[in-house]
Amino acid sequence: MRKPLLVATLLLLSACSEPRKEPKLGEAIPNLLVPPNAEVISREGGEEAIKIRFRSSQPPEQVADYYRNVLSKEPWRLVSDTRDQDGGVALYAEQDGPPLWVTIRKADGAEGTFVDLAGAKTKSR
């Protein structure tokens, strides 16, 4: 009898709790640069940042070249371009506004590429 009561209590508490506040997409990632041939897989965030995961049908190096090209032009400034030991690519770009973090890696066990775009609200001056 205790287990159903506990489950009901937890469900009630979760339904009554305040929803987690996320910044508006335009506050954290005002220029959403969707990878070529991609679909949204997930979205998560906190009060100050958002991360969106895409899956692209393009190979990782082609997706990385796309982002290097786009983030090397105004309004962006490509600040960092690194490769990890597993072949994943991490890019960091700045603009007059929120910066952008891009992580590109081969999709596990399948063709295609996972792309994570992360942005954070900038502090008001």
Sequence and secondary structure as in RCSB ss.txt:
>XXXX:A:sequence
MRKPLLVATLLLLSACSEPRKEPKLGEAIPNLLVPPNAEVISREGGEEAIKIRFRSSQPPEQVADYYRNVLSKEP
WRLVSDTRDQDGGVALYAEQDGPPLWVTIRKADGAEGTFVDLAGAKTKSR
>XXXX:A:secstr
 HHHHHHHHHHHHHHHS       HHHH SS    TTEEEEEEEE SSEEEEEEEESS HHHHHHHHHHHTTSTT
 EEEEEEE TTS EEEEEE SS  EEEEEEE TTSSSEEEEEEEE     
